[in-house]
Amino acid sequence: MSAAPRPRATLRRRLTLLLATASAVLGAVVVVAGLVFARQVELQRDVTEVYFDAISRADTAYVQLVDAETSVRGFALTGDEITLEPYERATASEQDFQALAQRLEASDADPELVAYARSAADAATAWRTQFADPLVAQVRAEGTAAVSGADVEAGRVLFDEARAPIEAYLAQLRADRLGAVAELQTWTALSATIVALLVVAAAAAGVTLWLALRRWVLAPVAELAGASRAVAGGDLSHVVEVDGPGELRALAGDVEHMRRTLVDQLDELRVSRAQVEEAHDRLAEQAEELRRSNRDLEQFAYVASHDLQEPLRKVASFTQLLQKRYGGQLDERADQYIDFAVDGAKRMQRLIQDLLGFSRVGRVGGEVVDVDLDAALDRAVDQLGTRIEETGALVTHDPLPTVRGEEALLVQLFQNLVGNAVKFRHPDRTPHVHVGVRRVDEGWEVECRDNGIGIDPQYAERVFVIFQRLHPKDLYEGTGIGLALCKKIVEFHGGRIWIPETDGEGTTVRLLLPVPDDDRPDAGGTEQ
């Protein structure tokens, strides 16, 4: 038994680890670079500001002290106050060694440098307090004669003694500055190295990320795309499998599942198609058999109706002759039997004629022409003239359109609809039949509405079945073929007929006939 495959790390986890490592490395480099740059800036400030300012101030103080010493010796020889001006400026100046030493002591300077500065300040102060100030005061008080050459020489010696620590302080300042410059150069080189390292690290991180993305994303996606294209191209046997991170392997698994599902569905579709083709063949055979059976039935109905006409006419003729010749000569029961025979023969004649007309619809092809429904309705009303006159019926209609069809069949359609409306009239109302029309998307919707006894909605479909009657024949004459014939005529013209729910009294029969698109009904109405 093979071991289960080790689950692959997800792409999210791999990228997170890679980016975290790159971020840590770059962060460390940035932190080190920040420290180096901070030290570099600090050393640059020391070199360009701190040491430069300290040396400048020390040089200025030293020059002022030398000028003061020279002016004091000149004042001792001449007693001229003008020669004492450098000394007075040095005394009034704030940039003397005493002030420099105090600034260094107040700052966080090197203790050794502070000691040099304090020694230089003490030496300058000692020269001024021990020699310069007393000599100037003596000359001003007693004149130049009061100062001997030995006093001047003693002052020179004292100044030379003060010069040594001052020069040592200046030398220490310059030495410290040179050290700072050297350290600055070192840190500058280190900064350049770190910048180069940072660039290299960024480039390495970018290359690593690119290689990782190409290996973890681009290559598996390209492999998955190639497999998907192969499947989409029709190679459904191509297995979709990708070696990569967990997400892409899961995606490849979903695509592979979809491929297998598609293969299964195609197999089922092939089986279903074969079944449909087999069913279609059986249905075609059954349809052909049904058409043949219908033709046989129609031929049988026509032949039967036609062949029954002759013997039925003889039966009707002789029964009528028998009634005419022997009526009243026999007993009452015999007269009743003769009446039954005559009535049955007449009804059989009507039934055979209606059945013959029903079988001729669609079989005996007439010419299909443009039929004016107004004229067709007028002919139907004319043929029903006697019945309409006897019942006092009122037949009205809207302007009716022109449709394509067989004129005789459409006249028969209106004759049956209006005749039914007059036949099934309400005994308490004068019959009123109205034929309306409206244009719908499918064609012309013709409506025949009356105020008769109406039809129960539960029988709205049944009345269109041949030989179906809702009333006994002794109440309403007929064969039960009228509405079935209407349905067959309408369907022959590509339409449909139905009985909707009627608001109020009477019955509404609607039929839909296809018509040319440019045909439109006019408004208004006429009365017959």
KAVEN-V531227 format. One line per field, one symbol per residue. phi: phi as a letter, one per 30 degrees, with the letter a starting at -180 (. if undefined). psi: psi as a letter, one per 40 degrees, with the letter a starting at -180 (. if undefined). burial: 1 if it has 24 or more other ideal C-beta (glycine too) atoms within 12 Angstrom, else 0. Layout:
phi->???
psi->???
burial->???
This chain:
phi->.ddddddddddeddddddddddddddddddddddddddddddddddddcddddddddddddddddddddddddddddciddddcdeddddddddccddddddddddcccdedddddddddddddddddddbddddddddddcjdddccddddddddddddddddddddddddeddddddddddddddddddddddddddddddddddddddddddccddddddddddddddddjdddddcbbcaddddddddddddddddddddddddddddddddddddddddddddddddddddddddddddddddeddddddddddddddddcdiccdddddddddddddddddddddddddddddddiccdcddbdcddddddddddddcedddddcidccbadecdcbdlcdddddddddddddddddcdddcbddbcbccaacbddlcccbcbbcddibdedcdcddcddidbcbdddcbdkcicedddedddddddicbbacddcdjdibbccbcbdbedddbdcdjabbc
psi->hiiiihhiiidddddddddddddddddddddddddddddddddddddeddddddddddddddddddddddddddddddehddeedddddddeiefiddddddddddigihdddddddddddddddddddddddddddddddeiddehiddddddddddddddddddddddddddddddddddddddddddddddddddddddddddddddddddddcdddddddddddddddeegeehhhhhhaiddddddddddddddddddddddddddddddddddddddddddddddddddddddddddddddedddddddddddddddddehedaiddddddddddddddddddddddddddddehedghihhihhhdddddddddddeddddddefihhiiihiahihahdddddddddddddddddfihdeihhhhhhiiihideahhhhhhifaeihhdeedddeehhehieiieedhiieeedddddddddddeeaiiihihhhaiaihhiihhiiidehhiiiaiii.
burial->000000000010010001000100010010001001000100100110011001101111110111111111111100000001011001101011111110110000100011011111101111110011101101100001001000110010011001101111110111011001000100100010010001001000100110010001100110110011001000000001010110111011001100100000000000000000000000000000000000000100110010010001000100100010000000000000010011001101111101111111110000000010110111111001001100101011111111111111111111111111111110000011111110100011111111111110000100110100110000000111111111111111101111100100011111111110000010000001
